[in-house]
Amino acid sequence: MLVIPIALLVIFLILYFQFRSVIGATLIFSGIIVAFSGGFIMLWLYGQPWFMNFAFGDVHLQNLFQVDTINLSVAVWVGFIALFGIATDDGVLISTYIKQLFDKKAPTTVSELRAKILEAGKKRVRPAIMTTATTLIALLPVLTSTGKGSDIMVPMAVPIFGGMFIATLTIFVVPVLYSMWQESLLKNNLSIEKEGNNEK
């Protein structure tokens, strides 16, 4: 499956050209790792006999969602490729807003930096959750489909659903990593300025 590393490389390059920073692109790219694990967790859950083994009214959820062991097929990997593209959305949304805040007024202290990142996180958490929620809701008809082609569409949708569900963690992961990165840069700049003043 040569197409998977190629897809990951293309996504990374797009992120790099957007943020003009290898570290910045890597921080957002971390969302793909989180989503990737979520996709495999959902595939594992689908193979467990206890998963969704209950009824809601007269509807048995295992039958509704066709819970059964899913092997790693081409359809599953296509689902993962689609997931990789979607998984970076929340990270891009939050990182772009953080960058805009920093461009308006660069923080000069660690506390000021953390306050700006916290502000960005608060203001972008609702759009990020809404984006994820609409994707998950849109996948429900696919996961419950029983018609022609469902044997391909369901294995494709399962990793996307699991990955997007777990990918909501990027709302917390990306700002924390971004804060650590910017704090290290700020501390380095402050130490350089201090050394320069001492030499004078």
N, C-alpha and C positions, 0 to 999 in steps of 0.2 A: 504493500500500500504506500507507494511513493507519493501519492497525492496528499497524504496527511501532513508530512513535514513541509511540503511545498505550500500548502494552505496556511500552516502556522507561520512560515517565513514571510509570506505575503501579508498576513495580518500584522506581524511585527513591524515590517517595513512601512505599512500604512500608519501605524501608531508613531513610528519614529519620524516620518515626514510631517506628521501633525504637530508633535511636541518638540521636535528638534533636539531630542535628548535620549540617549540609550537607556539611562537609568529611569527616566520618566516613562518611556515606552515599556520597560521591563516591569515597572510597578503595576501598570494597567494590565499587562500581559499575565500577571499573577492571577487575575480573575479567571483566565482560561484553565489554569491548574485546578482552581477551586471547582469550577464547573465540570471539568473532566472527571474529578473524583465523584462528584454528584451523579454524573451519568452512569458510572460503574456501580455506585451504590444502588441506584434504581434498578439496574439490570440484575444485581444480586438479589434484591428484594423480590423481584418478579419470579425468581426461581425458588423462593421459600414457600412452603405449604401453608404457613400461618399468615402470610401477608394478605390483607384485605379479606380474610376468611370470616366474614360476617355479612349479615343482611341489613339493608336499610329499607324498612317496610317489607314489600314483597320482592325486592330486587337484591339478589346476591351480588356483592361487589366484585368478587373474583370472576364471575361469569360476565358481568358488565364490562370490566376492564380487561378481560381475557388474560388473566394472570397465569402465566406459565413460563417455563424456562426459555430464555431467549439466547441463542448462540450468537457469537460474533460473526455476523454476515456482512455483506456489502451494504445492505440497507442500514445496519447499525452504525457502520463507519460513516456513511453519508449523513446520518443523524448527528454524529459527533462533529463532523465538519461544519454543519449548519450551526451547531451549538457554539463552536469556537467563534464564529462571527458575531453571534448574539451576546455572548458572555462578556465581551469587552464594553458593551454599551454603558453599563452603570459606572464603570471605572472612568470612561471618557467623559461622561456627564459630570462627575464630581471633580475630576482633575482639571477639566476646562474651567470650571467655576473657581477653583482654588487659584489657578494661574491668572485669571482675570482679577481676582482680589489682590494678588501679589503685584500685578502690573500697575494697579491703581496706586497702591502705596506698599512698598516693600517693608516687611516687618524688621524691626531692629533688635528685638529681644525674643527669647524663646517663648515667654508667656504671650506676647503679641502674636507670634507665629501660630501657636496652638489655638488662640482665640479665633484667628481667621479660618483655620482649617475646621474648627468646630462649627463656625458660622456657615461655611460651605457645606458641611455635612448635613446640618439641620435644614438648609434651604433646598438641598437636592435629594433628600431622602424620599420625599413624596413622589417626585417624578420618576425616580429610580424604581420604587416599589410598583408604581402604576405601570411602567413599561414591562416589568417582570410579570405582574398579575395578568395583563392583557395577553401576553404570550402564553402563559399557562392555561388561561381560559380558552384561548383559541385552539390549544392542543387537545382539549377534552373530547370534542367530536371525533378526532382522529383516533384517540386511544379507545374509544367505545365503538368504533366502526366495525361492521361485520360483513360488509358487501365485498364486491370484487376488488382485489388489490389491497385489502386490509392486511393480508399476510405480509405485505411489504411495508405498508405505511405504519402499522403499529410498532414493529421493531425499530423503525426510524424515529418515531416520536418519543419512545420511552427514554432514551438517553437525553434527549432535549429537555423533556419535562423534569427529570431528576436533576440534570445539570443546572437548569434555570432556577429550580427551587433552592438548591444549595448555593447558587451564585449570588443570592441576596446577601451573603456574607461579605461580598466585595464592598458593600456599603460601609462596612467597618474596616475591612482589611486595607483597602486602597488609601483612605485618609491616614491611617496609622503609619503605613509604610512611607507615605508622602511626607508626613510630619518628621519621621526619623531621618529621612534623606535631607530635608531642608534644615533641620536642626543641626545636623553635622556640618552642612555648608556654612550656616550662620556662625557656629562656634569656631570654625576654621578662619572665617573672615575676621571675627572679633580678636582671635589670638594673633593674627597677622598684623592687625591695626595696633594692638597692644605692644607687640615687639617693635613696630615702627616708631611708636611714641617713645619707647624706652631708649632706642638708639639716638633719638633726637636729644 
